[in-house]
């Protein structure tokens, strides 16, 4: 398969993003942090970017890359089922890492929910090492946040 063209999210791409998430089976919070308004505001802050993988003018995958000034986060990697196992997730993660490099960020991290064993294996193949001895805790103002 030909390499994907990686392009950034731009205003008006929300429906493309949601279509990929839905068709790839990635859960999201449309009335909270994943609403169009929240995503647009998050991207305007300049500490994150959605990147799409395009195959012959078709949106086949997406990744969200963010940082807090010290650590980079690779989130929400989604590839449509018919495009999986073709190296698209790797291309998206590589592009996310390059963006983090340009921001001066040298540590990349991801969080994968326990049920998502496929993503866990993909990230291990890409050189990510499981980090034991840590607990992930959250406190949420409301369920959709």
N, C-alpha and C positions, 0 to 999 in steps of 0.2 A: 504494500500500500504506500502511496505517496505520502510524504510528510505533511502533517497538518499545518495550516497557516494559523499562527497565534495572533489574535487581535484583541484589543481592550474593549471592555464594555463601554458603551456611550449612552447618553440620555436617549431613551426610546427603545432600549434593548431589553427591557424588563420582561416582556412576553416571551422572548427567546430564552431567557434565563429560566423562567418558570417552566416552560415546555421541556427543557432538558432535565430539570429536577424531577418533574412529574414522570416523564417517560423513562427515566433511569431508576425510579423508585426511591429517590432521596427525599426524606420528609423535610418539610419546611413550615415556617410560621407566617402565613400570608397576612395575618392581622396583627403581627408584632414585628420582630426584628427583620423579617424577610419581606415586609411590605415594600412596595415601590418607593414610597416616601422615605422610609428608613434607609433603604439601600442607597438611594440617590444622595441623601444627607451624609451617610457614612463615606461614600466615595469622594465627596467634596472636601472632606477633612484632610485628604491626601495621605493617609496612612494605610490605605488599602486599595486593592484593584481586583476587579473580576477580569479574567482572561478567557476568551473563547477559543476553542480549536475548531477550525473550519476545514472541511474536506470538500473540495470542488463547490464552493459557495453554499455549503450546507453546514449548519451549526451542529457539531457532533459531540462537543464536550465543553466543560467549564471548570474553572477553579477560582477560589477566592484566596487572595494572598494579603496578609496584613502584618503590621508590626507595631510594637509598643515603644520603639526606640532602642530596645536592647535585644529582643528576640523576635524572630519572624514566625508567623503561623501560616500554614498551608491548610486551607479549609475547603469544605464543600466541593471536593473533586467529584465530578459526575460525568460519565461517558454513556451515551446512548447504547443500549444493549447490542445493537447490530454493529457497533464500532469497537466493541471491547476486544481485548487481546490482540490489538494491532499497534500498540505502543503510544496511543493517544494520551493516556493518563501520564505516562513518562514524559511526553513532550510538554504537557501542561505543568507538571511539577518542575521540570527543568526551567521553563519560562518563569515560573514563580520564584525559583531560587535565583535566577539571574536578576529579576526585579529587586529582590531583597539585597543582593550584592551591591546593586547600584545605590541602594539606600544606606549602605554601610553596615548592614546587618550580617553577622557571621554565624549565627546559630538559627537553625530552622527546626520547627516543631510541628507536630500535628496531633490531634486527638481523634481517636477512632472509637466509636461505640462498640461494645462487646459483640453485638449481633453481626457487625459488619466485618466478617472474617476475610472476605475478598479484598477489601481495602487494606486491612492489616497486612496481608501477604504482599500486596503490591508495594506498600511502603517499605517493607523489609527488603524486598528485591532491589529497591532504589537506594539502599544503604542506610535507612533509618533504623535505629536500634531501640527496641523496647526499653523503657526506663522503669524499672521496678522501684518499690519502696515509696511510692507517691500516691496520694489520694487526690482525686479531682472533686472539688466541692463547688457548688453554686448557690447563690441566693437570688431569687427572682422576685421582682416587684409584682408580676402577674404571669400566668402560664404562657402567654404568647410572646413574651419578651425574648 
